[in-house]
Amino acid sequence: MKPAEHIVYNAHTKSIVCTNIDINEYDWRSNKYRFTDKPLQEFIEFINRSYHVNIIIKEEKLKKLKFNGTIHKNEPLTDIIEKICISLDLNEKQENNNIILF
């Protein structure tokens, strides 16, 4: 590993994924991620990787919304979804194994 790299091992698929951490977003001292004007699509991709879920943004125009907020490294997914929905005035629903934001 190199500085600012993050490795996640998925026990189900027995795969390793290495990603770069934006050192401006992650504070290792407090275990918090701070996002400022993060496009929702990029933020959702981060959540999908981190929580091994499949969140889908229903409409293209919503993908460009900007997310501002802080999440703890081990924060429950339900709390994160609630933060997204409240801050961006969105709704969510479960559909099969997907979480749909609309």
Residue pairs with C-beta under 8 A, 6 or more apart in sequence:
1 7
1 18
4 20
4 21
4 22
4 23
5 18
5 19
5 20
5 21
6 18
6 19
6 20
6 21
7 16
7 17
7 18
7 19
8 16
8 17
8 19
8 49
8 50
9 15
9 16
10 16
10 17
10 52
12 52
17 49
19 49
25 33
25 34
25 35
25 38
26 32
26 33
26 34
27 33
27 34
31 72
31 73
31 74
32 70
32 71
32 72
32 73
33 70
33 71
33 72
33 73
34 69
34 70
35 43
35 67
35 68
35 69
35 70
35 71
36 68
37 66
37 67
37 68
38 66
38 67
38 68
39 63
39 64
39 65
39 66
39 67
40 57
40 62
40 63
40 64
40 65
40 66
40 67
40 84
40 88
41 57
41 63
41 64
43 67
43 84
44 55
44 57
44 101
47 53
47 55
47 77
47 80
48 54
48 55
51 77
51 80
53 77
53 99
54 97
54 98
54 99
55 81
55 98
55 99
55 100
55 101
56 98
56 99
56 100
56 101
57 63
57 101
57 102
58 100
58 101
58 102
59 102
62 88
62 90
62 101
62 102
65 88
67 84
67 87
67 88
68 87
69 83
69 87
71 79
71 80
71 83
81 92
81 99
81 101
84 90
84 92
84 101
85 91
85 92
85 101
90 101
90 102
91 101
91 102
92 99
92 100
92 101
92 102
93 99
93 100
93 102
94 100
